[in-house]
Amino acid sequence: MGQKYPLTQLAEVIRSKNAGPFELTLDIIFKEQATYEKVKADRAVTRELVAGLYKIPVEKIIALVEFDPARAIKITMERPRPAGELGETDVYGAQQHGPLLALEIELADES
C-alpha cells in the first residue's frame, strides 16, 4: 500500500485539448523527473482509471502514452460529441480536464 497525492501537487500542467473533431487529448506533465518515473513505474495512471473518472467505457480511451522527453502522460479519448456538433459546448476541448483535477495518485512506498 502506498501514499496518495493530489495530482495537482505532482503535476506542473494538467490540460485538455482537441485532437481532431472526434477525439480529445489529456496531458499530465509532471513537475519532477523522479515523480514522473515513479508514477510510470507504479502504473498509477491507467486507461481504467481515466475511464472511471470520465464515466466512459474503457474502449473509448484510444491511447495512453508515457512521453519521457516531456515527463508527460498523454491520454487520447473519444469526444462525447464531435467538435462543433449541435449541443457540443467546448469546441476546443480546453475545458475537459476537470475530472483530473480531483484525482489522487497512489504511489507505492519506497522499500
Secondary structure as UniProt FT lines:
FT   STRAND          2..6
FT   HELIX           7..10
FT   STRAND          11..18
FT   TURN            21..22
FT   STRAND          23..30
FT   HELIX           33..42
FT   HELIX           47..54
FT   HELIX           58..60
FT   STRAND          61..67
FT   HELIX           68..70
FT   STRAND          72..78
FT   TURN            83..84
FT   TURN            86..87
FT   TURN            91..92
FT   TURN            94..95
FT   HELIX           98..101
FT   STRAND          104..108
//
